[in-house]
Amino acid sequence: MGMSYDNVRGLVLAVSSSVFIGSSFIIKKKGLQKAGATGTRAGEGGYAYLYEPCWWAGMITMIVGEIANFAAYAYAPAILVTPLGALSIIFSAVLAHFILKEKLHIFGVLGCALCVVGSTTIVLHAPQERNIESVKEVWQLATEPGFLVYTCLVVIVVAVLIYRCVPRYGQTHMIVYVGICSLMGSLTVMAVKAVGIGLKLTFEGMNQFKYFEMWVFTFVVAFCCLLQVNYLNKALDTFNTAVISPVYYVMFTTFTILASMIMFKDWDSQGAADIATELCGFVTILSGTFLLHKTKDMGKSPTVISPVFTSPDLNPAPNTNSNSNSDSR
């Protein structure tokens, strides 16, 4: 069965979003580097990048990409739109290789390819979008016990990461900053989808802004986006862009699809074969990310390979003690 017209529009918007977002990583990184050369770096708590035009150019590029992504969620299910973020990995990694001189090893290229293959697998077996006719229906889904438990867990984990882990491990462990962005991102996408559906219905003549639920979702989107931007800046300023992009993509995609499964119950309409195939896609993506992470420093400096075993010395040095004894005789 072919894709619906709405799904095609969502697909085009999602691909365009990946191109803009992938470019924004590089432009913002250049701005952060320029700002760090004259002021306090973002990774050390500084905000000098706010006075750097290059950073703002990257921010505008990211906003354009996010708007396209925002629109895509209004037309297509999250499990179709979110995995397409893999395209931003390739785009940012290649640009980082040529512009930022952050070398991408051949195994890094293979890791990117694995991420794309896994994402494609998920997209091809994605469930159909449910028909929603009011933002109040989304509110009912968001206030069911399962999703409320997920939301509370996310808020608790993010609070622990911000107040306990960031001061201790933020500068040495990339997973801290990326974890905050990814967890909050999953809530952001659910709220974005609600607002997108509300705007879509409003443009069709059914005003959704008369419901307070629409304004609650809008506030959640604004708050979560600001939090993500802050910690994403810290991650970009501290760690290698070619590694941040895929790791952030995998964690963000995993948590977003998990949130979508809980809130919209996407798997209820699927068989065991489709679910198993989607899980295989996740494993493929995770494998690609692991490969990228383990090979990120390859090619920077020659490494000394230790021998697996030591062979016996075929020409042992003469025993000086025995020689001295013989001389004394």
Buried (B, 14 or more C-beta within 10 A) or exposed (E): EEEEEEBEBBBBBBBBBBBBBBBBBBBBBBBBBBBBEEBEBBBEEBEBBBEBEBBBBBBEBBBBBBBBBBBBBBBBBBBBBBBBBBBBBBBBBBBBBEEBEBBBBEBBBBBBBBBBBBBBBBBEBBBEBEEBEBBBBBBEBBEEEEBEEBBEEBEEBBEEBBEEBBEEBBBEBBBBBBBBBBBBBBBBBBBBBBBBBBBBBBEEEEEBEEBEBBBBBBEBBEBBBEBBBBBBBBBBBBBBBBBBBBBBBBBBBBBBBEBBBBBBBBBEEBEEEBBEBBEBBBEBBBBBBBBBBBBBEBBEEEEEEEEEEEEEEEEEEEEEEEEEEEEEE
